[in-house]
């Protein structure tokens, strides 16, 4: 008998009745203007940025207070609009909805963080466990350049990495999504090899979860807790041998 498992998240859905409904499909431009600060030099704007139903975070289990930076408005590197950059030279940036549901990535403005930064940045779109599409933009040193794409649609997450030479600041991140889509629900995939690996998709970024198991669904045991920095826990968690009568679930808290 193969291992049995189930996954669900214990986060409450708020029910709104009798309220005016938003249009089901909306386009949002994330402009970071609420992060604008006067002065010179860099300001550190946090380890994750939330705006317009989206969250931008580093692909890191820890996260630091200075993961993202922005030039202050009187600095010579300020390009006329507040933009943010991943402070890590070889960092990976993650874009997803705050509720983990699907969206379309439509475009972004890119400029070098420093005048000597230029190059190509590749954007990868993930749906569930899989990378389903990618698109690459090459930006020059100097002013912001606007890039548009139609390839990265119906995804749960966009990732892009950067080298020390192609280290961009970015602005006007443009997305579209259906406001009626429900929040993501965790899905567990068990891979049996020399060790047992549990992959999890359907997570909400910067959310705490408990991975629990049971041979009796009325008595759950916590195997580990974790904070998600992506919609996917990959390469996953190594677990002890999974008995055939064991269930797994993921609970948010």
C-alpha positions in Angstrom: 0.0 0.0 0.0 1.4 3.4 -0.9 1.6 6.1 1.7 -1.5 8.1 2.2 -1.4 11.8 2.9 -3.5 14.9 3.0 -2.8 18.6 3.2 -4.8 21.5 4.3 -4.2 24.9 5.7 -5.9 26.1 8.9 -6.2 29.7 7.9 -9.7 31.1 8.2 -11.4 32.6 5.1 -13.3 35.8 5.8 -16.8 35.8 4.3 -18.1 39.1 3.1 -21.8 39.2 2.4 -23.9 42.2 1.4 -20.8 44.2 0.3 -20.1 45.7 -3.1 -18.1 43.2 -5.2 -14.8 44.1 -6.8 -14.5 43.4 -10.5 -13.2 39.8 -10.8 -10.2 40.7 -13.0 -8.0 43.7 -12.1 -4.6 45.0 -13.1 -2.3 46.5 -10.4 0.9 48.4 -10.8 3.2 48.2 -7.8 5.0 51.5 -7.6 6.6 51.6 -4.1 5.8 55.3 -3.6 4.9 54.6 0.1 8.6 53.7 0.6 9.9 57.1 -0.6 12.3 58.9 1.8 14.1 62.2 1.4 17.8 62.6 1.8 20.8 60.8 0.2 22.1 57.3 0.2 20.2 54.0 0.5 17.3 53.4 2.8 16.6 49.8 4.0 12.9 49.0 3.4 12.6 45.6 4.9 12.7 41.9 4.2 9.4 41.8 2.3 7.2 44.3 0.5 3.4 44.1 0.5 1.4 46.2 -2.0 -1.8 45.9 -4.0 -2.4 42.3 -3.0 1.1 41.2 -3.8 4.2 40.4 -1.8 7.9 40.7 -2.8 10.4 38.7 -0.8 13.9 37.2 -1.0 14.2 33.5 -1.5 15.7 32.9 1.9 14.6 31.0 4.9 15.8 33.7 7.3 15.2 37.1 5.8 16.9 40.2 7.2 15.8 43.7 7.9 17.9 45.0 5.0 17.0 42.5 2.3 15.5 45.3 0.1 16.9 48.8 -0.4 15.8 52.0 -2.2 17.7 55.2 -3.1 16.5 58.3 -1.3 15.0 61.1 -3.4 18.0 63.5 -3.2 20.6 61.0 -4.2 22.2 61.1 -7.6 21.3 57.4 -8.2 17.6 58.2 -7.8 15.9 57.8 -11.2 12.8 60.0 -10.6 10.7 57.3 -9.0 11.1 55.2 -5.9 12.3 51.7 -6.8 13.6 48.8 -4.8 16.5 46.4 -5.2 17.5 43.1 -3.6 20.4 44.0 -1.4 22.1 40.6 -2.0 24.5 40.6 -5.0 23.4 37.1 -6.1 20.0 37.2 -4.5 16.8 35.7 -5.8 13.6 37.8 -5.6 10.2 36.2 -5.3 6.9 37.8 -6.4 3.6 36.2 -5.5 0.1 37.1 -4.3 -0.4 37.6 -0.6 -3.0 34.7 -0.7 -0.8 32.5 -2.9 -3.4 32.4 -5.7 -2.6 32.6 -9.4 -1.8 35.8 -11.3 -0.4 37.1 -14.6 3.0 38.9 -14.6 2.7 41.6 -17.3 5.8 43.8 -17.0 8.4 45.7 -14.9 10.7 48.7 -15.1 14.4 48.0 -14.7 17.5 50.2 -14.2 20.9 49.5 -12.7 21.2 49.9 -9.0 24.5 51.6 -9.7 25.5 53.4 -13.0 27.8 50.5 -13.9 25.1 47.8 -13.4 23.5 46.5 -16.6 22.8 43.1 -18.1 20.1 40.4 -18.5 17.6 39.3 -15.9 15.6 36.1 -16.5 12.1 35.8 -14.9 10.8 32.3 -14.2 7.1 31.5 -13.7 6.1 28.7 -11.3 2.7 27.0 -11.2 2.5 24.6 -8.3 5.7 22.5 -8.2 6.7 23.3 -11.8 8.5 26.1 -13.7 6.2 26.6 -16.6 7.7 29.6 -18.5 10.4 32.2 -18.5 11.3 35.5 -20.2 14.5 37.5 -20.2 15.0 41.3 -20.3 18.3 43.0 -21.0 18.6 46.5 -19.5 21.3 49.1 -20.1 22.9 51.4 -17.6 21.1 54.7 -16.9 17.4 55.4 -16.9 14.6 53.0 -16.3 13.5 50.8 -19.2 10.0 49.3 -19.4 9.6 45.6 -20.3 6.4 43.8 -21.1 5.7 40.1 -21.4 2.8 37.8 -22.3 4.5 34.6 -21.5 4.2 34.5 -17.7 0.5 34.0 -17.1 -1.5 31.9 -14.7 1.4 31.5 -12.3 1.6 31.3 -8.5 5.1 32.8 -8.3 7.7 34.7 -10.3 11.4 34.4 -9.5 14.4 36.3 -10.8 18.0 36.2 -9.8 20.8 38.7 -10.3 24.6 38.7 -10.7 26.7 41.4 -9.2 27.1 43.1 -12.6 23.4 42.9 -13.6 22.0 44.1 -10.3 18.8 46.0 -11.0 16.5 48.3 -9.1 13.0 47.7 -10.2 9.7 49.7 -10.3 6.2 49.6 -11.7 5.7 45.8 -11.3 2.5 45.1 -13.3 0.3 42.2 -12.6 -3.3 41.1 -13.2 -5.4 38.6 -11.3 -8.9 37.4 -10.6 -10.0 38.8 -7.2 -12.4 35.9 -6.8 -9.8 33.2 -6.8 -9.6 31.5 -3.4 -6.4 31.4 -1.3 -3.8 28.7 -2.1 -4.1 25.3 -0.4 -1.0 23.4 0.4 -0.3 20.2 -1.5 2.2 17.6 -0.3 4.2 15.4 -2.7 6.1 12.5 -1.2 9.2 11.2 -3.1 10.7 7.9 -2.0 14.5 7.4 -2.6 17.3 6.7 -0.2 15.5 9.1 2.1 11.9 10.4 2.0 11.5 13.9 0.8 8.3 15.9 1.3 7.7 18.7 -1.2 5.0 21.3 -0.5 3.3 23.6 -3.0 0.4 26.1 -2.5 2.1 28.1 0.3 1.6 31.8 1.1 4.9 33.7 1.4 6.1 34.9 4.8 3.6 32.7 6.6 4.2 30.3 9.4 3.2 26.6 8.9 3.3 23.4 10.8 4.0 20.1 9.0 2.1 17.4 11.0 1.6 13.7 10.6 -0.8 11.1 12.1 -1.9 7.5 11.6 -5.2 8.6 13.1 -6.7 11.9 11.8 -7.9 12.8 15.2 -4.4 12.9 16.8 -1.8 15.0 14.9 1.9 15.2 15.8 4.0 18.2 14.7 7.1 17.1 12.8 8.4 20.7 12.2 7.4 24.3 11.9 8.7 26.6 9.1 8.2 30.0 7.6 7.7 30.1 3.8 9.9 32.3 1.6 8.3 30.9 -1.6 5.0 29.3 -2.6 7.0 26.0 -2.9 9.0 24.2 -0.3 11.7 22.9 -2.6 13.9 20.8 -2.5 11.6 19.9 0.4 12.0 18.4 3.9 13.8 15.1 4.6 11.8 12.9 6.8 12.2 9.5 8.4 10.6 6.5 6.6 6.9 7.0 6.1 4.7 4.2 7.3 2.0 3.2 4.9 -0.7 4.2 7.3 0.6 7.7 7.9 -1.2 10.9 6.9 0.5 14.3 6.4 -1.0 17.8 6.6 0.2 21.4 6.5 -1.5 23.8 8.9 -1.0 27.6 8.8 -1.0 29.7 12.0 
